[in-house]
Amino acid sequence: MRKGSHAYEQALDALVGILRDRALQGAEPLQYGQLSKQLQRLGHPVPAHEGPMPHLLEDASARENPDGSLPMLSALVVRQETRMPSAGFFKLARRAPYRRAGDDVELWVDELKALAAHHARR
């Protein structure tokens, strides 16, 4: 699945939908493997830790938040071993346009709270 292809865009739409629903239900994190299984059930074979998953997560945050002013949907996806997002999330969160501050735990907890609050208002 190539970034920008029709299959990629369909998988991105599905991923955004899954994460939006999760955010609306209180922003409870889910593991990469769980997200991969949900995408598979919707007809999008996206491996949990390789291939397009990192790009899809980055694009999901950018699509929902192009100027960086809203919470990042990708904060909802965590590693099974650590129960925290991967290093890629923190790199994305610290660069433009997001520019999130704080140590990893503080940044992530703040992002989850902001996601829950933002989606509760919808």
C-alpha positions as a LaTeX table, in Angstrom:
\begin{tabular}{lrrr}
\hline
Residue & $x$ (\AA) & $y$ (\AA) & $z$ (\AA) \\
\hline
Met1 & 0.00 & 0.00 & 0.00 \\
Arg2 & 1.61 & 3.22 & $-1.15$ \\
Lys3 & 1.08 & 6.55 & 0.52 \\
Gly4 & $-1.30$ & 8.59 & $-1.62$ \\
Ser5 & $-2.81$ & 5.57 & $-3.37$ \\
His6 & $-6.54$ & 4.92 & $-3.33$ \\
Ala7 & $-6.04$ & 1.98 & $-0.94$ \\
Tyr8 & $-3.96$ & 4.18 & 1.38 \\
Glu9 & $-6.59$ & 6.94 & 1.40 \\
Gln10 & $-9.32$ & 4.41 & 2.17 \\
Ala11 & $-7.25$ & 2.95 & 5.03 \\
Leu12 & $-6.61$ & 6.49 & 6.30 \\
Asp13 & $-10.35$ & 7.24 & 6.27 \\
Ala14 & $-10.99$ & 4.03 & 8.24 \\
Leu15 & $-8.19$ & 4.76 & 10.72 \\
Val16 & $-9.45$ & 8.31 & 11.33 \\
Gly17 & $-12.94$ & 6.92 & 11.90 \\
Ile18 & $-11.69$ & 4.37 & 14.42 \\
Leu19 & $-9.67$ & 6.97 & 16.32 \\
Arg20 & $-12.47$ & 9.56 & 16.27 \\
Asp21 & $-14.87$ & 6.99 & 17.72 \\
Arg22 & $-12.32$ & 6.14 & 20.38 \\
Ala23 & $-11.88$ & 9.82 & 21.23 \\
Leu24 & $-15.65$ & 10.30 & 21.45 \\
Gln25 & $-15.84$ & 7.39 & 23.90 \\
Gly26 & $-13.42$ & 9.02 & 26.35 \\
Ala27 & $-10.05$ & 8.79 & 24.58 \\
Glu28 & $-9.06$ & 5.39 & 25.94 \\
Pro29 & $-5.81$ & 4.33 & 24.21 \\
Leu30 & $-5.63$ & 1.21 & 22.05 \\
Gln31 & $-2.65$ & $-0.90$ & 21.09 \\
Tyr32 & $-1.16$ & $-0.98$ & 17.62 \\
Gly33 & $-2.23$ & $-4.62$ & 17.28 \\
Gln34 & $-5.83$ & $-3.78$ & 18.18 \\
Leu35 & $-5.89$ & $-0.97$ & 15.64 \\
Ser36 & $-4.40$ & $-3.26$ & 13.00 \\
Lys37 & $-7.11$ & $-5.89$ & 13.68 \\
Gln38 & $-9.88$ & $-3.28$ & 13.43 \\
Leu39 & $-8.49$ & $-2.04$ & 10.13 \\
Gln40 & $-8.23$ & $-5.65$ & 8.88 \\
Arg41 & $-11.90$ & $-6.24$ & 9.75 \\
Leu42 & $-12.76$ & $-3.21$ & 7.64 \\
Gly43 & $-10.80$ & $-4.61$ & 4.69 \\
His44 & $-7.53$ & $-2.73$ & 5.16 \\
Pro45 & $-4.54$ & $-5.05$ & 5.75 \\
Val46 & $-2.24$ & $-2.74$ & 7.71 \\
Pro47 & 0.42 & $-4.47$ & 9.84 \\
Ala48 & 0.72 & $-3.16$ & 13.38 \\
His49 & 4.41 & $-2.24$ & 13.37 \\
Glu50 & 5.57 & $-1.93$ & 9.81 \\
Gly51 & 4.54 & $-0.76$ & 6.40 \\
Pro52 & 2.14 & 2.17 & 6.26 \\
Met53 & 1.02 & 2.31 & 9.92 \\
Pro54 & 3.39 & 5.14 & 11.01 \\
His55 & 2.48 & 7.18 & 7.94 \\
Leu56 & $-1.23$ & 6.61 & 8.47 \\
Leu57 & $-0.99$ & 7.76 & 12.08 \\
Glu58 & 0.93 & 10.88 & 11.13 \\
Asp59 & $-1.52$ & 11.64 & 8.33 \\
Ala60 & $-4.49$ & 11.08 & 10.66 \\
Ser61 & $-3.16$ & 13.72 & 13.03 \\
Ala62 & $-2.43$ & 16.11 & 10.15 \\
Arg63 & $-5.83$ & 15.62 & 8.55 \\
Glu64 & $-7.69$ & 16.36 & 11.77 \\
Asn65 & $-5.33$ & 19.10 & 12.87 \\
Pro66 & $-3.46$ & 20.79 & 9.99 \\
Asp67 & $-2.45$ & 23.86 & 12.00 \\
Gly68 & $-1.52$ & 22.00 & 15.20 \\
Ser69 & $-4.09$ & 23.75 & 17.37 \\
Leu70 & $-6.18$ & 20.64 & 18.16 \\
Pro71 & $-5.27$ & 17.42 & 19.96 \\
Met72 & $-3.52$ & 14.72 & 17.96 \\
Leu73 & $-5.55$ & 11.56 & 17.23 \\
Ser74 & $-2.37$ & 9.48 & 17.03 \\
Ala75 & $-1.93$ & 9.91 & 20.81 \\
Leu76 & $-4.53$ & 7.17 & 21.21 \\
Val77 & $-2.29$ & 4.43 & 19.79 \\
Val78 & 0.14 & 2.76 & 22.20 \\
Arg79 & 2.71 & 0.00 & 22.28 \\
Gln80 & 1.70 & $-3.18$ & 24.10 \\
Glu81 & 4.98 & $-3.36$ & 26.04 \\
Thr82 & 4.99 & 0.20 & 27.39 \\
Arg83 & 1.32 & 1.23 & 27.15 \\
Met84 & 2.60 & 4.50 & 25.66 \\
Pro85 & 2.91 & 5.77 & 22.09 \\
Ser86 & 6.01 & 4.94 & 20.08 \\
Ala87 & 8.94 & 7.30 & 19.70 \\
Gly88 & 7.49 & 8.40 & 16.36 \\
Phe89 & 4.51 & 9.98 & 18.10 \\
Phe90 & 6.76 & 12.08 & 20.34 \\
Lys91 & 8.91 & 13.20 & 17.39 \\
Leu92 & 5.78 & 14.24 & 15.51 \\
Ala93 & 4.32 & 16.01 & 18.56 \\
Arg94 & 7.45 & 18.12 & 19.05 \\
Arg95 & 7.82 & 19.33 & 15.47 \\
Ala96 & 5.82 & 21.92 & 13.54 \\
Pro97 & 2.94 & 22.52 & 13.50 \\
Tyr98 & 2.25 & 20.75 & 16.82 \\
Arg99 & 5.23 & 21.89 & 18.91 \\
Arg100 & 4.11 & 20.10 & 22.08 \\
Ala101 & 6.26 & 20.63 & 25.18 \\
Gly102 & 7.03 & 18.59 & 28.28 \\
Asp103 & 8.56 & 15.23 & 28.98 \\
Asp104 & 7.08 & 12.24 & 27.16 \\
Val105 & 4.62 & 11.24 & 29.89 \\
Glu106 & 3.43 & 14.79 & 30.53 \\
Leu107 & 3.04 & 15.52 & 26.82 \\
Trp108 & 1.07 & 12.31 & 26.21 \\
Val109 & $-1.21$ & 12.66 & 29.25 \\
Asp110 & $-1.96$ & 16.27 & 28.31 \\
Glu111 & $-2.76$ & 15.19 & 24.75 \\
Leu112 & $-5.15$ & 12.45 & 25.93 \\
Lys113 & $-6.93$ & 14.91 & 28.24 \\
Ala114 & $-7.22$ & 17.42 & 25.42 \\
Leu115 & $-8.59$ & 14.74 & 23.06 \\
Ala116 & $-11.24$ & 13.68 & 25.58 \\
Ala117 & $-12.25$ & 17.28 & 26.26 \\
His118 & $-12.31$ & 18.28 & 22.59 \\
His119 & $-14.42$ & 15.32 & 21.53 \\
Ala120 & $-16.75$ & 15.60 & 24.54 \\
Arg121 & $-17.75$ & 19.04 & 23.22 \\
Arg122 & $-18.81$ & 17.61 & 19.84 \\
\hline
\end{tabular}
